[in-house]
Amino acid sequence: MKALLTPLACALMVAPLAAQERPDTEQRVTLLERKLQILTQELENQKTGADKSSSGGEGAYGLGAAASKVYGAPAGLSVGGYGEFLYQNFAGKRQNGTIAPQNNQLDALRAVFYIGYHFSDRIVFNSEVEFEHSGYSDEHPEGEAIVEFAYLDFLIRKELNLRAGQLLLPLGFTNEMHEPPTVLSAARPFVEREGGIIPTTWHENGLGLHGELPGNLNYRLYLVNGMNAAGFNAGGISGGRQDGNKANAERLAVTGRLDWHPVLGGTLGFGFYRGSSVVETPHEAPILGTTIPTSVSEVHAEYRAQGWQFRALGARTNLGRRELESLGATADPHATGTRQWGGYLEAGYDLLSRSGSRQAFIPFLRWERMNLQQRVASGVVADLANDQTIHTAGLSWKPIPQVAVKVDVSQVRNGASTGRSQWDLALGYEF
């Protein structure tokens, strides 16, 4: 706490002096104000248990502490990153007692690098380059190297800033803040991952506005390329993401988020996505006149104080039923749920929160519920395996704020009685 108060006090003294000595240098004063704002937020996070010492930490503009590192850095290059290793052990029996062994696996899940550049007080570049499953090579084609985001921020004023490039969609908790220390479980919540209700991480090309408003409000509002509905299927809309790769922009979408912070450590908000998804395969032109109205809506609440951590999220996806039916029964998107819904409740407590230790030891519980085919097009028989309930219990130990060792057990149940339980062990870090 004292270490943080010292730079805060210096910033408070330097800001008025800079204004007196160089009254015409508005940009220098603006930069000092932005740095002071970030330091102040870190102090507030410490008081509420929402800083890196207890939960991974929120940085600037809704991003995680590592992802937003460039905003608090001096002019020039900024480097950060995170990574995680995941071991998964699957039960040999399904929910209905059927013996069906599944191989356990140990994965170098992610190695991620944030690279930013502070061109000036007004213009900032930020990017995330991710290598999944040990990266990609001819010998290991199952790996992946991808740009998760890369954008320019034009910082105009606190209330209004312009962002353009490849953007993270501002939906849910995990899509924008996904560094391992910010997630209590070894893997991300089922609702917020590929094959869930909110694909994570979801990023598209576009531009938009973001800022902070009076009344403890902050927002993001973007115009992005739409999705490719050819990737939709009974497992959800995750396959429809275009990820900035020669994205079809015949149809655009609007996405946004509004958060309210009524008390220190508390957040209430909602996010949305609205657009029309083109039906296009890699070797064919779009099916003329066929687009699928696509919407995702979510509401979320979070409270972190005195070692407690609570999260609640509810999300729903709606797709155009008539348009899906027009594709014909042989098309994969035809089986996509015209309505999908899901959500979770999560609670954890840092047992070391009152000890004064930099370590954190957080047991937690999470309940999840989702159905990827709550409603379907005519002629489609919903797969009961898509109606799922997941109970997860585990703990996260942070020997230092930037490193997390996590273990948990998940009981997965579904309407077809084919669910399989598992336990996961993860090692994650950020810098």
C-alpha positions in Angstrom: 0.0 0.0 0.0 2.8 2.5 0.9 4.6 1.6 -2.2 1.6 2.6 -4.3 0.9 5.8 -2.3 4.4 7.2 -2.9 4.0 7.4 -6.8 0.4 8.6 -6.2 1.7 11.5 -4.1 4.4 12.3 -6.6 1.9 12.4 -9.4 -0.4 14.7 -7.5 2.5 17.1 -6.9 3.9 17.0 -10.4 0.7 17.5 -12.2 0.0 21.1 -11.0 3.7 22.0 -11.4 3.7 20.8 -15.0 0.6 22.9 -15.7 2.3 26.1 -14.1 5.6 25.7 -15.9 4.2 24.7 -19.3 0.6 25.9 -19.3 0.5 25.4 -23.1 1.5 21.7 -22.9 -1.9 20.2 -22.5 -0.7 16.8 -23.7 1.8 16.4 -20.9 -0.8 17.2 -18.3 -3.2 14.8 -19.9 -0.6 12.0 -19.7 0.0 12.7 -16.0 -3.7 12.6 -15.4 -4.0 9.2 -17.2 -1.2 7.7 -15.2 -2.7 9.1 -12.0 -6.0 7.5 -12.9 -4.4 4.1 -13.4 -2.5 4.4 -10.0 -5.7 5.5 -8.3 -7.6 2.5 -9.7 -4.8 0.1 -8.5 -5.2 1.6 -5.0 -8.9 1.1 -5.0 -8.4 -2.4 -6.2 -6.2 -3.1 -3.3 -8.8 -1.9 -0.9 -11.5 -4.2 -2.4 -9.4 -7.2 -3.0 -9.6 -6.8 -6.7 -6.0 -6.1 -7.4 -3.4 -8.5 -8.8 -2.5 -9.6 -5.3 -5.9 -11.3 -5.0 -7.6 -11.8 -8.3 -5.3 -11.0 -11.2 -6.2 -7.4 -11.5 -8.1 -5.1 -13.8 -6.0 -2.5 -15.7 -7.2 0.3 -18.0 -10.2 0.4 -20.3 -11.6 -2.9 -19.2 -8.5 -4.9 -20.1 -6.4 -7.0 -17.7 -3.4 -5.6 -16.0 -0.9 -7.1 -18.4 -3.0 -6.3 -21.5 -3.3 -2.7 -20.6 0.3 -2.3 -19.5 1.1 0.1 -22.4 -1.3 2.7 -21.2 0.7 3.3 -18.0 4.1 3.0 -19.7 6.2 5.9 -20.9 6.6 6.7 -24.6 8.0 3.8 -26.5 7.8 0.0 -26.5 5.9 -2.0 -23.9 5.9 -5.8 -23.5 3.8 -8.1 -21.4 2.2 -11.4 -21.6 0.8 -14.6 -20.0 0.8 -18.3 -20.4 -0.8 -21.5 -19.0 -0.3 -25.2 -18.9 -3.3 -27.4 -18.4 -3.6 -31.1 -17.3 -7.1 -32.7 -17.7 -8.0 -36.0 -16.2 -11.3 -37.5 -17.5 -13.6 -40.0 -15.8 -13.6 -43.4 -17.5 -17.4 -43.7 -17.2 -20.2 -41.5 -18.5 -23.0 -40.1 -16.4 -25.2 -43.1 -17.2 -22.5 -45.6 -16.1 -21.3 -46.5 -19.6 -17.6 -47.3 -19.7 -16.1 -45.0 -22.3 -12.5 -44.1 -21.5 -11.1 -40.8 -22.7 -7.4 -40.0 -22.9 -6.1 -37.6 -20.3 -4.1 -34.8 -21.7 -1.3 -32.3 -20.7 -1.3 -29.2 -22.9 1.0 -26.3 -23.3 -2.3 -24.4 -23.7 -1.2 -20.8 -24.4 1.9 -18.6 -24.6 0.8 -15.0 -25.2 2.7 -11.8 -25.7 1.3 -8.3 -25.4 3.3 -5.8 -27.6 2.4 -2.2 -27.4 3.9 1.1 -28.5 3.2 4.5 -27.0 3.6 6.8 -30.0 2.4 9.9 -28.1 0.1 11.0 -25.3 -2.8 10.7 -27.8 -1.9 7.6 -29.9 -1.3 4.1 -28.5 -0.9 0.8 -30.3 -1.7 -2.4 -28.4 -1.7 -6.1 -29.5 -1.9 -9.7 -28.3 -0.1 -12.5 -30.2 -1.1 -15.9 -29.0 0.5 -19.4 -29.6 -1.9 -22.2 -28.6 -1.0 -25.8 -28.1 2.7 -25.2 -28.5 2.2 -23.1 -31.7 1.9 -24.2 -35.3 4.3 -26.1 -37.5 4.1 -28.6 -40.4 4.9 -31.4 -37.8 2.2 -30.2 -35.4 -0.6 -28.7 -37.5 -3.0 -28.9 -34.6 -1.3 -25.9 -33.0 -2.2 -22.3 -33.7 -0.6 -18.9 -33.9 -3.0 -16.0 -34.0 -3.4 -12.3 -33.4 -6.0 -12.0 -30.7 -6.2 -8.2 -31.0 -4.2 -5.4 -32.6 -5.5 -1.9 -32.6 -4.7 1.8 -32.4 -6.3 3.9 -29.6 -6.7 7.6 -30.3 -7.1 9.1 -26.8 -9.1 12.2 -27.1 -10.5 12.7 -23.6 -11.7 10.6 -20.7 -15.3 10.4 -21.9 -14.5 9.8 -25.6 -11.8 7.8 -27.3 -11.5 6.2 -30.7 -10.3 2.6 -31.2 -9.7 0.9 -34.6 -8.2 -2.4 -35.7 -8.8 -6.0 -34.6 -10.9 -5.7 -31.4 -12.0 -8.0 -28.5 -15.8 -8.0 -28.3 -16.9 -6.6 -25.0 -19.0 -9.5 -23.9 -19.0 -11.3 -20.5 -16.2 -11.4 -18.0 -13.6 -13.5 -19.8 -13.4 -12.3 -23.4 -11.6 -9.1 -22.5 -9.9 -10.2 -19.3 -8.6 -13.7 -19.7 -5.2 -13.8 -18.1 -4.9 -17.0 -16.0 -4.8 -15.2 -12.6 -8.1 -13.5 -13.3 -9.9 -16.8 -13.7 -10.4 -18.9 -10.6 -10.7 -22.3 -12.3 -8.0 -24.2 -14.2 -9.9 -23.7 -17.4 -12.3 -20.9 -18.4 -16.0 -21.3 -17.5 -17.9 -23.6 -19.8 -20.4 -20.8 -20.7 -17.5 -18.5 -21.7 -15.4 -20.7 -24.0 -15.5 -22.3 -27.5 -18.7 -24.5 -27.5 -20.4 -22.2 -24.9 -22.8 -19.3 -25.2 -20.1 -16.6 -25.4 -17.2 -17.7 -27.7 -13.9 -16.8 -25.9 -11.8 -15.2 -27.1 -14.0 -13.5 -29.7 -12.3 -10.9 -31.8 -13.2 -9.2 -35.1 -12.1 -6.3 -37.3 -13.7 -2.9 -36.7 -13.7 0.5 -35.0 -15.6 2.2 -32.3 -15.7 4.4 -29.2 -14.9 3.9 -25.5 -14.6 6.0 -22.4 -15.7 6.8 -18.9 -18.9 8.7 -18.1 -20.1 10.6 -15.0 -21.8 8.4 -12.4 -19.2 5.7 -12.4 -20.1 4.4 -15.8 -17.8 3.2 -18.6 -18.7 2.0 -22.0 -17.4 0.4 -25.3 -19.3 0.6 -28.6 -17.9 -1.0 -31.8 -18.9 -1.6 -35.4 -17.3 -4.8 -36.6 -17.6 -7.3 -39.5 -20.3 -9.9 -39.1 -20.0 -13.7 -38.6 -19.8 -16.5 -41.1 -22.9 -18.6 -40.4 -21.4 -21.5 -42.4 -19.5 -22.3 -39.1 -22.6 -22.5 -37.0 -23.7 -25.9 -35.9 -25.5 -27.8 -33.1 -22.6 -26.9 -30.8 -23.2 -23.2 -31.0 -21.9 -20.2 -32.9 -18.2 -20.3 -32.0 -17.3 -21.6 -35.5 -18.8 -18.5 -37.1 -16.0 -16.2 -35.8 -13.9 -14.8 -38.6 -11.0 -13.8 -36.4 -9.8 -11.0 -38.7 -8.7 -13.5 -41.5 -9.9 -12.0 -44.8 -13.2 -11.4 -43.0 -16.3 -11.1 -45.1 -17.7 -7.6 -44.5 -20.8 -7.7 -46.6 -22.7 -7.6 -43.4 -21.6 -5.6 -40.3 -22.5 -5.9 -36.7 -22.7 -3.6 -33.6 -21.4 -4.7 -30.3 -21.2 -2.8 -27.0 -21.0 -2.8 -23.3 -22.0 -0.6 -20.4 -20.8 -1.0 -16.8 -21.8 0.7 -13.6 -19.7 0.7 -10.5 -22.2 1.6 -7.7 -19.7 0.8 -4.9 -16.0 0.2 -4.6 -15.4 -3.3 -5.9 -18.9 -3.7 -7.4 -19.9 -3.9 -11.1 -23.3 -4.2 -12.8 -23.5 -4.2 -16.5 -24.7 -5.7 -19.8 -23.2 -6.4 -23.2 -24.7 -7.1 -26.6 -24.0 -8.1 -30.2 -26.4 -7.5 -33.1 -25.7 -8.3 -36.8 -26.5 -10.6 -39.8 -24.2 -13.5 -40.5 -23.4 -14.3 -44.1 -23.4 -18.0 -45.1 -20.1 -18.6 -46.9 -17.8 -21.6 -47.3 -14.1 -21.3 -48.1 -14.7 -22.5 -51.7 -18.0 -20.9 -52.5 -19.6 -17.5 -52.9 -22.1 -16.5 -50.2 -25.5 -18.0 -50.8 -27.2 -15.1 -52.4 -29.7 -13.4 -50.2 -29.2 -15.7 -47.3 -28.0 -14.1 -44.1 -28.8 -15.2 -40.5 -29.9 -12.5 -38.0 -27.7 -13.1 -35.0 -27.8 -11.6 -31.6 -26.0 -12.2 -28.3 -27.1 -10.5 -25.1 -25.6 -10.8 -21.6 -26.0 -9.3 -18.1 -23.3 -9.5 -15.5 -22.6 -8.6 -11.9 -19.5 -8.8 -9.8 -18.5 -7.9 -6.3 -15.0 -8.1 -4.8 -14.3 -6.9 -1.2 -12.4 -8.1 1.9 -11.3 -11.3 0.2 -14.7 -12.2 -1.2 -15.2 -12.7 -4.9 -18.7 -13.1 -6.4 -19.7 -13.3 -10.1 -23.0 -13.8 -11.8 -23.6 -13.9 -15.6 -26.5 -14.7 -17.8 -26.4 -14.8 -21.6 -28.7 -15.7 -24.5 -28.2 -16.1 -28.3 -31.0 -15.8 -30.9 -30.7 -16.7 -34.6 -33.2 -16.2 -37.4 -35.4 -19.3 -37.5 -36.8 -18.8 -41.0 -33.4 -18.1 -42.4 -31.9 -21.3 -40.9 -34.8 -23.4 -42.2 -34.2 -21.9 -45.7 -30.7 -23.5 -45.8 -32.1 -27.0 -45.9 -31.8 -29.9 -43.5 -28.4 -31.0 -44.9 -26.6 -27.8 -44.0 -24.7 -27.8 -40.7 -26.1 -24.4 -39.6 -29.7 -25.8 -39.9 -29.2 -27.7 -36.6 -28.0 -24.6 -34.7 -30.2 -23.6 -31.8 -32.4 -20.7 -32.7 -32.3 -19.8 -29.0 -29.3 -20.7 -26.8 -28.9 -19.6 -23.2 -26.6 -20.1 -20.3 -25.1 -18.6 -17.2 -23.2 -19.2 -14.0 -22.9 -18.2 -10.4 -19.4 -18.2 -8.8 -18.1 -17.5 -5.3 -14.7 -17.6 -3.8 -12.9 -16.4 -0.7 -9.2 -15.6 -0.2 -8.3 -17.3 3.1 -5.1 -15.1 3.4 -6.9 -11.8 2.7 -6.5 -10.5 6.2 -3.1 -11.9 6.9 -1.2 -9.1 5.1 0.5 -11.7 2.9 1.0 -11.1 -0.9 -0.1 -14.7 -1.3 -3.7 -15.7 -2.0 -5.4 -19.0 -1.3 -8.9 -19.0 -2.8 -11.3 -21.9 -2.6 -14.3 -21.4 -4.9 -17.5 -22.9 -6.1 -19.2 -22.4 -9.4 -22.6 -23.5 -10.8 -23.2 -23.4 -14.6 -26.2 -24.1 -16.7 -26.6 -23.9 -20.5 -28.6 -25.2 -23.4 -27.3 -24.7 -26.9 -30.5 -25.9 -28.5 -33.3 -24.6 -26.3 -35.2 -23.8 -29.5 -34.5 -25.3 -32.9 -35.7 -24.9 -36.5 -38.5 -27.1 -37.6 -37.4 -30.6 -38.5 -34.5 -30.5 -36.1 -34.4 -32.9 -33.1 -32.5 -31.2 -30.3 -29.6 -33.1 -28.9 -30.2 -33.5 -25.2 -26.5 -33.6 -24.6 -26.5 -29.8 -25.3 -28.6 -29.3 -22.2 -25.9 -29.2 -19.5 -25.4 -28.5 -15.8 -21.9 -28.2 -14.5 -20.8 -28.0 -10.8 -17.2 -27.0 -10.2 -15.3 -26.8 -7.0 -11.6 -26.0 -6.6 -9.0 -23.7 -5.3 -6.5 -21.2 -6.7 -3.1 -20.5 -5.0 -1.1 -17.5 -5.9 2.4 -17.6 -4.3 2.9 -14.1 -5.9 0.3 -12.0 -7.6 1.3 -12.9 -11.2 1.4 -16.7 -10.8 -1.5 -19.0 -10.1 -1.6 -22.7 -9.4 -5.2 -24.0 -9.8 -6.9 -27.3 -9.3 -10.6 -28.2 -9.5 -13.2 -30.9 -10.1 -16.1 -30.5 -12.5 -19.2 -32.7 -12.5 -20.8 -32.5 -15.9 -24.4 -33.6 -16.4 -26.6 -33.4 -19.4 -30.1 -34.3 -20.6 -28.8 -37.4 -22.5 -27.0 -38.7 -19.4 -23.7 -38.8 -21.3 -21.9 -36.2 -19.2 -18.4 -37.0 -18.1 -16.8 -35.6 -14.9 -13.1 -34.4 -14.9 -10.5 -32.8 -12.7 -8.1 -30.2 -14.0 -4.7 -28.8 -12.8 -3.2 -25.7 -14.3 -0.2 -23.4 -13.9 -0.6 -19.9 -15.2 1.3 -16.6 -15.1 1.2 -13.1 -16.4 3.8 -10.3 -16.6 
